[in-house]
Amino acid sequence: MKAPSIKTLGELKKSNYKFLSIKDELRENLIKKLQSKEPIFDGIYGYEDTVIPEIERAILSRHNILFLGLRGQAKTKMARQLINLLDEYIPVVSGSALNDDPMQPISKYAKELILEKGDATPISWIHREERFAEKLATPDVSVADLIGDLDPIKAANMKLSFADENVIHYGLIPRSNRFIFVINELPDLQARLQVALFNILQEGDVQIRGFNLRIPLDLQFVFTANPEDYTNRGSIVTPLKDRIGSQILTHYPNSIEYSKQITENQAKLNEQQKEIQVSDILKTLVEQIAIEARNSEFVDAKSGVSARLTISAYESLVSAAELRFLKNKQTYSFARIADLYSAVPAINGKIELVYEGEQEGPAIIAQNLISLAIRNTFVQYFPDPSKLKRKKEHTDYSSIINWFAQNNLLDLLDKENDKVYSSALSIVEGLEELVKKFHPNITGNDKFVLMEFALHGMAEHSLLSKNKLAHGVIFKDLFNSLLNENMNFGREEN
């Protein structure tokens, strides 16, 4: 939609334009969306019954908002999408640094211009995409950056006294009048800067170098913060927290299905998604890795495990399959269970380890998380080996175990093409029958991925031996593998 053609204050008055504060504007547009059952946020999953209703209540209450939660919980993403609740265009007095509404001017510049030109005062229009300002709280942020300061160059050029209001250079917050203004990582903002926000939040006062300006700034503040006990770099000043209308706690997705939606929505794959098939079991395992990390004693629970871990891991998984696809010059390819290990570098940078985890090393912890994800997901697809009777009775896994007991090995190399991969899995007696019994509707590539998953799961439950190679994985009989290791250990001692 094009900006309205109205160019002067007189034309605006004839159009029956009505001034609304930004909080009323957000409230009215939210009511319209609720009545028409339009979604407020795009790409936000798992918050439908928890966070989103709290945001709706805060907007209806005209509150400033604080999103409090661990990293990777869509705090900034939600703040940025609040612009969808703004009017498409709003009028401002042309040339105003404070985006003055022509009907409710607040700056000296706008008041004097309207007094001089009256209905001929020129106006311009701002699109809602431009009505968003964001500042990351860093140690170098100053009061001048946020609020403003005296500008000696302006004073010299205009030959003005420092007592003249016109020498003030307004900071980011006044210049964001009638905007949604976001401060990320609020606890990292120095205490004296947080104090400077008191009057702006409560009264709209702006204090700059002795000037006590009664400027009723019209802002929707949104703050984001990690819990104070995690950042350890500062905290939110209590009186400031008292002035923030609603504190909304965010959380990680409470189901794997929601996590899958987030990962697929955020992963930057483009053409890769068309060339590489990813089975549902692999998508589940990627999300389970994050769940295991959040429950791990080696991972710092206070820091959280971001959704960016699963997004990066999923991208690495698809890229591992794409690399094999390119090297083998195939017409198509699909991701395999062993490709999960290509995500180790992606996992390493997304988790903060406690002391014991640092001693183990991030790469080992990442591989252990993958193993735990396979182990705990396995029992959702196949019978739990821990609940089987410890007797010589025949079980669903007996044929597979017996095949490996006959000194058979299975090498699954990362570089092998899809045909060699599927043929190797088909050799294992009882493996295909196991998958067909518990998942009769699985066909095509998904069947072979599930067959590989069954082997990995059996190895994690100590029914088989699995050794990670530099370029693949090898499966063996567990007893013979242990026996050979003991014999080799005895030779080394002698």
Secondary structure as UniProt FT lines:
FT   HELIX           9..14
FT   TURN            15..16
FT   HELIX           22..36
FT   TURN            48..50
FT   HELIX           51..60
FT   TURN            61..62
FT   STRAND          65..68
FT   TURN            71..72
FT   HELIX           75..81
FT   HELIX           82..85
FT   STRAND          89..93
FT   TURN            94..95
FT   TURN            97..98
FT   TURN            102..103
FT   HELIX           108..117
FT   HELIX           118..120
FT   STRAND          122..127
FT   HELIX           128..130
FT   STRAND          132..136
FT   TURN            139..140
FT   HELIX           143..146
FT   STRAND          148..150
FT   HELIX           152..158
FT   TURN            162..163
FT   HELIX           165..167
FT   STRAND          168..170
FT   HELIX           172..175
FT   TURN            176..178
FT   STRAND          180..184
FT   HELIX           186..188
FT   HELIX           191..196
FT   HELIX           198..202
FT   STRAND          205..208
FT   TURN            209..210
FT   STRAND          211..214
FT   STRAND          220..225
FT   HELIX           228..231
FT   HELIX           238..243
FT   STRAND          246..249
FT   HELIX           256..266
FT   TURN            270..271
FT   HELIX           272..275
FT   STRAND          276..277
FT   HELIX           280..295
FT   TURN            297..298
FT   TURN            301..303
FT   HELIX           307..328
FT   STRAND          333..334
FT   HELIX           337..343
FT   HELIX           344..348
FT   TURN            349..350
FT   HELIX           355..360
FT   HELIX           362..381
FT   HELIX           385..387
FT   TURN            396..397
FT   HELIX           398..405
FT   TURN            406..407
FT   STRAND          410..413
FT   TURN            414..415
FT   HELIX           418..427
FT   TURN            429..430
FT   HELIX           431..438
FT   TURN            440..441
FT   HELIX           444..460
FT   TURN            461..462
FT   STRAND          465..469
FT   TURN            470..471
FT   STRAND          472..476
FT   HELIX           478..493
//
